[in-house]
Amino acid sequence: MDRKFVTTALGYAILGLLLGIFMAMSHNHSQLVTHAHILLIGFVVSFVYAVCHKLWLTGLVSKLVRIQYYAHQIGTLLLVVGLFLMYGGLVAEAILGPILGIGSLLVLSGMIMMKVMFIRSKPKTL
């Protein structure tokens, strides 16, 4: 699972950097919040999850692992797309509010599931 999270994290890093470059070139920073969420939730949190899997959750295979991965990724995607549409003025906030709420709850549930997996994991012995 660590490689899956790293691959996804690097994809978000590329997307976030491209949006940042576009904002700099256009002198339009209206997507700053979207840019920050792509890099923080998409890249940084996914990368931290990869490190957790690599160092502490090695070989952990369960339904919870897959659910946690997809909860985080779907939640992040909902947030990123919703924020892009909202800050781009393409869709009203009233319409996007519930979608952003669902995305936020999915990301939160992914974090809670990661904590549960981490607590349940057996410490490595030297």
C-alpha positions in Angstrom: 0.0 0.0 0.0 3.0 2.3 0.6 3.7 2.5 -3.2 0.1 3.2 -4.0 0.0 6.1 -1.6 3.4 7.5 -2.9 2.2 7.2 -6.5 -1.0 9.0 -5.6 0.9 11.6 -3.5 3.3 12.4 -6.4 0.3 12.8 -8.8 -1.2 15.4 -6.4 2.2 17.1 -6.1 2.4 17.5 -9.9 -1.2 18.8 -10.0 -0.6 21.2 -7.2 2.6 22.5 -8.8 0.9 22.9 -12.1 -1.9 24.9 -10.6 0.7 27.1 -8.7 2.6 27.8 -11.9 -0.6 28.7 -13.7 -1.6 31.1 -10.9 1.8 32.7 -11.0 1.8 33.1 -14.8 -1.7 34.4 -14.9 -1.3 36.7 -11.9 -4.7 35.3 -10.7 -4.4 33.6 -7.3 -8.1 32.9 -6.8 -7.4 29.2 -6.6 -4.9 29.6 -3.7 -7.2 27.5 -1.4 -7.5 24.8 -3.9 -3.7 24.8 -4.5 -3.1 24.5 -0.7 -5.6 21.6 -0.4 -4.1 19.7 -3.3 -0.6 20.0 -1.8 -1.5 19.4 1.9 -4.3 16.8 1.8 -3.4 15.3 -1.6 0.4 15.3 -1.4 1.5 15.6 2.2 -1.1 13.5 3.9 -0.9 10.8 1.2 2.9 10.7 1.6 2.6 10.5 5.4 0.3 7.6 5.0 2.8 5.9 2.7 5.5 6.4 5.3 3.2 4.9 8.0 2.6 1.9 5.8 6.3 1.4 4.9 7.6 1.8 8.5 4.9 0.5 10.8 2.1 -1.2 8.8 4.3 -3.4 6.6 2.4 -6.4 5.2 -0.9 -5.2 6.6 -3.6 -6.5 4.3 -7.2 -6.0 5.3 -10.5 -4.6 4.2 -9.8 -1.6 6.4 -6.6 -0.8 4.5 -8.4 -0.6 1.2 -11.4 1.3 2.7 -9.0 3.8 4.3 -7.1 4.4 1.0 -10.3 4.9 -1.0 -12.0 7.1 1.7 -8.9 9.4 1.6 -8.6 9.5 -2.1 -12.3 10.0 -2.9 -12.6 12.6 -0.1 -9.6 14.5 -1.4 -10.9 14.4 -5.0 -14.3 15.7 -3.9 -12.6 18.5 -2.0 -10.2 19.5 -4.7 -12.8 19.5 -7.5 -15.4 21.2 -5.3 -12.9 23.9 -4.3 -11.7 24.4 -7.9 -15.3 24.9 -9.1 -16.2 27.2 -6.2 -13.2 29.4 -6.3 -13.3 29.5 -10.0 -16.8 30.9 -9.8 -18.2 28.0 -11.9 -20.7 26.5 -9.4 -22.4 28.2 -6.4 -21.2 27.6 -2.9 -24.7 26.6 -1.9 -24.6 23.7 -4.3 -21.0 22.7 -3.5 -21.4 22.9 0.3 -22.8 19.4 0.7 -20.1 17.9 -1.6 -17.3 19.7 0.2 -18.8 18.4 3.5 -18.9 14.8 2.3 -15.3 15.2 1.0 -14.2 16.6 4.4 -15.9 13.8 6.3 -14.3 11.1 4.1 -10.8 12.6 4.6 -11.5 12.8 8.4 -12.7 9.2 8.4 -9.5 8.1 6.5 -7.4 9.8 9.2 -9.4 8.0 12.0 -9.0 4.7 10.2 -5.2 5.3 9.9 -5.0 5.9 13.6 -7.0 2.7 14.3 -4.6 0.7 12.1 -1.6 2.3 13.6 -2.8 1.6 17.2 -3.7 -2.0 16.3 -0.3 -2.7 14.6 2.3 -4.7 16.5 5.4 -2.7 17.4 8.5 -3.9 15.6 11.2 -5.5 17.7 14.8 -4.9 17.2 
